[in-house]
Amino acid sequence: MAKILVVDDTMFMRMMLKEILSKEGHEVIGEAGNGMEAVDKYKQLRPDLVTMDITMPEMEGIEALKIIRGQFPLAKVIMCSAMGQQQKVVEAIQCGARDFIVKPFQAERVIEAVNRAVG
């Protein structure tokens, strides 16, 4: 199963994702609350996959995605967005995101995206 870094500025969303992923046998090896933390944690932990929120303080998810993919071209990132952020999702996919999941999270959709990304 995959080692995953969960990035979201909301603790509740990180907890929800951790629960969904853990139940499916994946290991959440780290968490970050903003894009700058995400870049640092990625360098330290080298996860198999990152779930990355788009809208965060200090550094947005798309900016963090660009930095991570710039330094680690094989990095696998799934973006998380609220409804109504289609333009940002398109931009994220163009910048190398593997997939996206919409909040509020639906467990089966999260697992489908994760399995496709790491499969």
Backbone as JSON, one array per atom type, in Angstrom:
{
  "sequence": "MAKILVVDDTMFMRMMLKEILSKEGHEVIGEAGNGMEAVDKYKQLRPDLVTMDITMPEMEGIEALKIIRGQFPLAKVIMCSAMGQQQKVVEAIQCGARDFIVKPFQAERVIEAVNRAVG",
  "N": [[0.83, -1.19, 0.0], [0.27, 2.38, -0.3], [2.48, 5.04, 0.8], [1.56, 8.01, 2.16], [1.38, 11.58, 1.99], [-0.53, 13.97, 3.54], [-2.0, 16.98, 2.78], [-3.49, 19.82, 3.92], [-5.07, 22.8, 4.97], [-6.91, 22.62, 6.96], [-7.43, 20.96, 9.89], [-9.51, 19.13, 10.41], [-10.2, 18.19, 7.83], [-7.83, 16.91, 7.15], [-7.86, 14.88, 9.06], [-10.17, 13.48, 8.26], [-9.39, 12.53, 5.71], [-7.15, 10.98, 6.46], [-8.4, 8.96, 7.92], [-10.03, 7.72, 5.95], [-8.03, 6.82, 4.17], [-6.4, 5.19, 5.82], [-8.17, 3.14, 6.6], [-8.3, 1.79, 4.25], [-5.89, 0.65, 4.1], [-3.67, 2.13, 3.45], [-0.78, 4.11, 4.34], [-0.51, 6.95, 6.21], [2.07, 9.01, 6.23], [2.8, 11.53, 6.88], [1.8, 14.96, 7.55], [0.72, 18.18, 6.42], [0.09, 21.69, 6.78], [0.12, 23.77, 5.03], [1.32, 24.99, 1.81], [4.12, 25.51, 1.89], [5.03, 23.96, 4.04], [4.32, 21.52, 2.95], [6.13, 21.19, 0.79], [8.57, 21.03, 2.2], [8.07, 18.75, 3.82], [7.7, 16.85, 1.83], [10.28, 16.63, 0.75], [11.65, 15.58, 2.97], [10.25, 13.16, 3.58], [9.63, 11.77, 1.23], [7.13, 10.65, 0.02], [4.9, 8.15, -1.48], [2.73, 9.29, -2.59], [0.89, 12.38, -2.69], [-1.78, 14.1, -1.19], [-3.2, 17.09, -1.95], [-4.43, 20.12, -0.88], [-6.0, 22.83, -2.61], [-6.51, 25.57, -1.93], [-4.81, 27.34, 0.38], [-3.18, 28.94, 3.22], [-0.16, 30.99, 3.18], [1.3, 29.42, 1.14], [-0.16, 28.42, -1.79], [-1.74, 25.35, -2.95], [-1.27, 24.75, -5.7], [1.05, 26.15, -6.3], [2.84, 24.85, -4.56], [2.68, 22.31, -5.69], [3.91, 22.8, -8.2], [6.55, 23.36, -7.37], [7.29, 20.98, -6.04], [6.97, 19.08, -8.14], [8.8, 20.17, -9.88], [11.25, 19.69, -8.64], [11.09, 16.99, -8.14], [10.3, 15.18, -10.53], [8.8, 12.83, -10.87], [6.96, 12.8, -8.87], [3.84, 12.06, -7.37], [0.78, 13.56, -7.25], [-2.38, 14.31, -5.92], [-4.93, 16.58, -6.26], [-7.03, 18.43, -4.03], [-10.15, 19.9, -3.92], [-12.66, 22.43, -3.34], [-16.07, 22.63, -4.42], [-16.66, 24.44, -7.47], [-14.16, 25.31, -8.17], [-13.14, 24.82, -10.68], [-11.44, 25.98, -12.64], [-9.0, 26.23, -11.31], [-8.51, 23.55, -10.82], [-8.13, 22.58, -13.42], [-5.79, 24.0, -14.05], [-4.07, 22.84, -12.16], [-3.95, 20.17, -13.06], [-2.7, 20.61, -15.5], [-0.26, 21.34, -14.52], [0.76, 19.0, -13.65], [-0.61, 17.43, -11.76], [-2.06, 14.32, -10.8], [-4.74, 13.7, -10.5], [-7.94, 14.74, -9.17], [-9.84, 15.37, -6.23], [-13.02, 16.1, -4.87], [-14.21, 18.2, -2.28], [-17.05, 17.98, -0.09], [-15.32, 15.03, 0.98], [-15.78, 11.88, -0.62], [-15.53, 8.64, 0.32], [-15.2, 6.4, -1.48], [-14.51, 7.65, -3.89], [-12.14, 8.96, -3.21], [-10.45, 6.75, -2.67], [-10.51, 5.49, -5.17], [-9.19, 7.44, -6.76], [-6.67, 7.5, -5.5], [-5.79, 4.82, -5.8], [-5.64, 4.7, -8.59], [-3.66, 6.6, -9.08], [-1.36, 5.58, -7.79], [-1.21, 3.08, -8.83]],
  "CA": [[0.0, 0.0, 0.0], [1.02, 3.61, -0.5], [2.85, 5.97, 1.87], [0.9, 9.23, 1.69], [1.47, 12.86, 2.69], [-1.82, 14.65, 3.46], [-1.79, 18.43, 2.91], [-4.72, 20.62, 3.96], [-4.94, 23.76, 6.07], [-7.93, 22.31, 7.96], [-7.15, 19.72, 10.63], [-10.64, 18.22, 10.24], [-10.08, 17.56, 6.51], [-6.7, 15.96, 7.22], [-8.33, 13.72, 9.83], [-11.09, 12.71, 7.42], [-8.6, 11.84, 4.69], [-6.35, 9.96, 7.13], [-9.3, 7.86, 8.27], [-10.4, 7.04, 4.7], [-6.84, 6.15, 3.63], [-5.96, 4.14, 6.75], [-9.12, 2.02, 6.51], [-8.03, 1.08, 3.0], [-4.58, 0.02, 4.23], [-2.58, 3.06, 3.12], [-0.13, 4.66, 5.51], [-0.28, 8.4, 6.17], [3.38, 9.16, 6.87], [3.01, 12.92, 7.27], [0.74, 15.93, 7.3], [1.17, 19.57, 6.33], [-1.02, 22.61, 6.84], [0.2, 24.75, 3.94], [2.19, 24.56, 0.72], [5.54, 25.53, 2.26], [5.24, 22.75, 4.84], [4.2, 20.38, 2.04], [7.4, 21.06, 0.06], [9.57, 20.54, 3.17], [7.74, 17.37, 4.21], [7.94, 15.97, 0.69], [11.74, 16.4, 0.67], [12.03, 14.72, 4.1], [9.56, 11.87, 3.67], [9.53, 11.12, -0.09], [5.96, 9.76, 0.0], [4.47, 7.61, -2.77], [1.63, 10.1, -3.09], [0.49, 13.53, -1.88], [-3.09, 14.71, -1.42], [-2.87, 18.5, -1.78], [-5.52, 21.1, -0.97], [-5.64, 23.92, -3.52], [-6.54, 26.86, -1.25], [-4.17, 27.31, 1.7], [-2.4, 30.15, 3.52], [1.29, 31.02, 2.97], [1.58, 28.98, -0.23], [-1.29, 27.62, -2.31], [-1.42, 24.0, -3.39], [-0.74, 24.69, -7.06], [2.44, 26.61, -6.21], [3.59, 23.74, -3.95], [2.72, 21.27, -6.72], [4.93, 23.18, -9.19], [7.87, 23.22, -6.76], [7.55, 19.54, -5.82], [7.15, 18.42, -9.45], [10.03, 20.71, -10.46], [12.39, 19.02, -8.0], [10.85, 15.54, -8.17], [9.38, 15.06, -11.67], [7.96, 11.64, -10.78], [6.05, 12.94, -7.73], [2.42, 11.84, -7.66], [-0.02, 14.46, -6.43], [-3.81, 14.42, -6.17], [-5.4, 17.84, -5.72], [-8.32, 18.43, -3.36], [-10.75, 21.23, -4.1], [-14.09, 22.61, -3.08], [-16.83, 22.84, -5.66], [-16.54, 25.78, -8.02], [-12.76, 25.66, -8.43], [-12.79, 24.08, -11.9], [-10.31, 26.6, -13.31], [-7.81, 25.86, -10.54], [-8.29, 22.11, -11.04], [-7.54, 22.46, -14.76], [-4.42, 24.48, -13.92], [-3.32, 21.84, -11.4], [-3.72, 19.02, -13.95], [-1.69, 21.06, -16.46], [1.02, 21.42, -13.81], [1.24, 17.66, -13.33], [-1.41, 16.66, -10.79], [-2.56, 13.08, -11.38], [-6.2, 13.59, -10.38], [-8.44, 15.64, -8.15], [-11.01, 14.92, -5.49], [-13.82, 17.26, -4.46], [-14.74, 18.23, -0.91], [-16.67, 17.03, 0.96], [-14.77, 13.8, 0.43], [-16.52, 10.63, -0.65], [-14.49, 7.64, 0.51], [-14.93, 5.57, -2.66], [-13.84, 8.48, -4.89], [-10.76, 9.16, -2.72], [-9.72, 5.5, -2.86], [-10.37, 5.3, -6.62], [-8.14, 8.35, -7.24], [-5.38, 7.06, -4.92], [-5.38, 3.58, -6.44], [-5.28, 5.0, -9.97], [-2.42, 7.37, -9.07], [-0.21, 4.76, -7.39], [-1.31, 1.78, -9.49]],
  "C": [[0.87, 1.25, 0.0], [1.32, 4.36, 0.8], [2.42, 7.35, 1.38], [1.15, 10.42, 2.61], [0.15, 13.6, 2.46], [-1.62, 16.14, 3.74], [-3.14, 19.15, 2.83], [-4.57, 21.58, 5.13], [-5.96, 23.51, 7.18], [-7.65, 20.95, 8.6], [-8.25, 18.69, 10.41], [-10.55, 17.48, 8.9], [-8.93, 16.56, 6.49], [-7.12, 14.7, 7.96], [-9.26, 12.85, 8.99], [-10.32, 11.89, 6.38], [-7.77, 10.72, 5.31], [-7.19, 8.72, 7.44], [-9.65, 7.04, 7.02], [-9.21, 6.21, 4.19], [-6.39, 4.98, 4.51], [-6.86, 2.92, 6.68], [-8.83, 1.16, 5.28], [-6.63, 0.45, 3.0], [-3.41, 0.9, 3.82], [-2.02, 3.64, 4.41], [0.08, 6.16, 5.32], [1.0, 8.66, 6.96], [3.68, 10.61, 7.27], [1.82, 13.78, 6.92], [1.37, 17.3, 7.19], [-0.05, 20.47, 6.26], [-0.98, 23.72, 5.8], [1.23, 24.27, 2.91], [3.67, 24.54, 1.07], [5.89, 24.3, 3.08], [5.22, 21.52, 3.93], [5.5, 20.13, 1.29], [8.47, 20.5, 0.98], [9.33, 19.08, 3.53], [7.99, 16.41, 3.05], [9.43, 15.62, 0.6], [12.2, 15.43, 1.76], [11.53, 13.3, 3.93], [9.53, 11.07, 2.37], [8.35, 10.15, -0.17], [5.69, 9.22, -1.41], [3.45, 8.53, -3.43], [1.36, 11.26, -2.13], [-0.96, 13.87, -2.22], [-2.91, 16.17, -1.03], [-4.1, 19.38, -1.94], [-5.07, 22.22, -1.9], [-5.52, 25.24, -2.75], [-5.99, 26.74, 0.16], [-3.43, 28.61, 1.94], [-0.91, 29.93, 3.23], [1.71, 30.6, 1.58], [0.44, 28.08, -0.67], [-0.81, 26.27, -2.82], [-0.81, 23.92, -4.77], [0.72, 25.14, -7.09], [3.33, 25.5, -5.63], [3.74, 22.59, -4.94], [3.83, 21.55, -7.74], [6.33, 22.98, -8.63], [8.23, 21.74, -6.59], [7.82, 18.84, -7.15], [8.42, 18.92, -10.16], [11.27, 20.0, -9.92], [12.3, 17.5, -8.08], [9.84, 15.26, -9.28], [8.44, 13.86, -11.61], [6.97, 11.69, -9.61], [4.61, 12.78, -8.18], [1.59, 12.67, -6.69], [-1.48, 14.43, -6.89], [-4.28, 15.72, -5.51], [-6.79, 17.66, -5.08], [-8.91, 19.83, -3.49], [-12.2, 21.24, -3.67], [-14.79, 22.77, -4.43], [-16.59, 24.26, -6.16], [-15.11, 26.22, -8.28], [-12.25, 24.99, -9.7], [-11.55, 24.65, -12.58], [-8.99, 26.23, -12.63], [-7.48, 24.38, -10.74], [-7.64, 21.89, -12.4], [-6.08, 22.89, -14.72], [-3.54, 23.45, -13.22], [-2.99, 20.63, -12.27], [-2.64, 19.39, -14.98], [-0.31, 21.12, -15.83], [1.49, 20.05, -13.32], [0.48, 16.88, -12.29], [-2.0, 15.45, -11.5], [-4.08, 13.03, -11.47], [-6.65, 14.66, -9.41], [-9.65, 15.0, -7.48], [-11.7, 16.16, -4.93], [-14.28, 17.1, -3.02], [-16.23, 18.52, -0.99], [-16.29, 15.67, 0.36], [-15.76, 12.65, 0.46], [-15.47, 9.52, -0.66], [-14.16, 6.86, -0.77], [-14.21, 6.37, -3.75], [-12.38, 8.74, -4.5], [-9.93, 7.91, -3.03], [-9.5, 5.23, -4.36], [-9.23, 6.17, -7.16], [-6.76, 7.91, -6.75], [-4.9, 5.8, -5.64], [-4.95, 3.79, -7.9], [-3.9, 5.7, -10.02], [-1.2, 6.5, -8.75], [-0.14, 3.43, -8.11], [-0.45, 1.61, -10.61]]
}
